[in-house]
């Protein structure tokens, strides 16, 4: 059995461990858990790190437990937040839990070839408590000094907004989780992001007090870019793991655009690629004959395949080729609809398109105000219609130009792509 702590260290996936003896403890099979807040019906790219950590433990012979916080999600973890999270109702939490479970099932192994993962909802044990019992049995075990000293609490108390009592009590809930999971399921290790250190140590402390037992914690670094900003966000919002919220093409494109400074670090943290291959790619990136974006392409393919499956990756690659001006890839409606969210689109009646000059259509739709500008672009080889370079300044659009009789893909330069929908409805831009 490979030592999972040493493995995770080699991949930059360990920030800190609570006890040095944890490295020796994992020489025998253990149970480990990580918590996931049900604040949305999908996890995002930043949440992939804790799933990967659980998956490495699983691959090294340990049993992973994913705890979705049906109870704690109704309170909201203040860690790393400058404002209080909006409270969720039970119906929203239940819906979000289903989406998160799907995300977990795409990465963790459920086929029985490895220790079977377990997914639990902490609402199942917290709903049995009443306020007085919880304060007497759990609240009594916590001391105000250590609670107030935690970074997440101190930062919020010093802020203009302050901190509500419900948020302050969050560490009691998460601390009790660890005790409950140890006594009821034999879980000995909790993992979490570096911002969870205080919550993890609270759980270790209450387990020691109530069960006279030693349990352990391991934290991993948060997914940040080389400039310190968080990964997993784009101009349009979070990079979701659920295909219903983000297409495989957009997911692939986000990873493909990762800067050189971050790409091999993400290979270590977000994939199961062999370290030898990652080191080879690092060496290739410094050589004079390295082809730009080769490493990004490998990263994007690996993570997209993991999250969206082989079929999703095939679609992402097909759409990527279809969206590239000058490519010979045959365009179809499926490809264009997949990239439509990534570009401006215009609609017009077919009689305004068929038989009209391309420069007139571009001007009338308001894509470019000057016909002269479009003519110059055509003359300089910068205009593509359905990925085909336009060479005639007075090209007339015909029925044959339409993809599936209703779509046109226009590119003005390499980056400015526009989708034109040809409809029988009233013209609108």
Secondary structure, 3 states (H helix, E strand, C coil): CCCHHHHHHHCCCCCEECCCCHHHHCCCCCEEEEEECCCCCCCEHHHHHHHHHHHHHHHCCCEEEEEECCCHHHCCCCCCCCCCCCCCCHHHHHHHHHHHHHHHHHHCCCCCCCCCCEEEECHHHHCCCCHHHHHHHCHHHCCHHHHHHCHHHHHHHCCCCCCCHHHHCHHHHHHHHHHHHHHHHCCCEEEEEHHHHHHHHHHHHHHHHHHCCCCEEEEECCCECCCCCECCEECCEECECCCCCCCHHHHHHHHHCCCHHHHHHHHHHHCCCCHHHHHHHHHHHCCCCCCCCHHHHHHHHHHHHHHHHHHHHHHHHHHHHHCCCCCCCCCCHHHHHHHHCCCEEEEEEHHHHCCCEHHHHHHHCCCCCCHHHHHHHHHCCCEEECCEECCCCCCECCHHHCECCCEEEEEECCCEEEEEEEECCCCEC
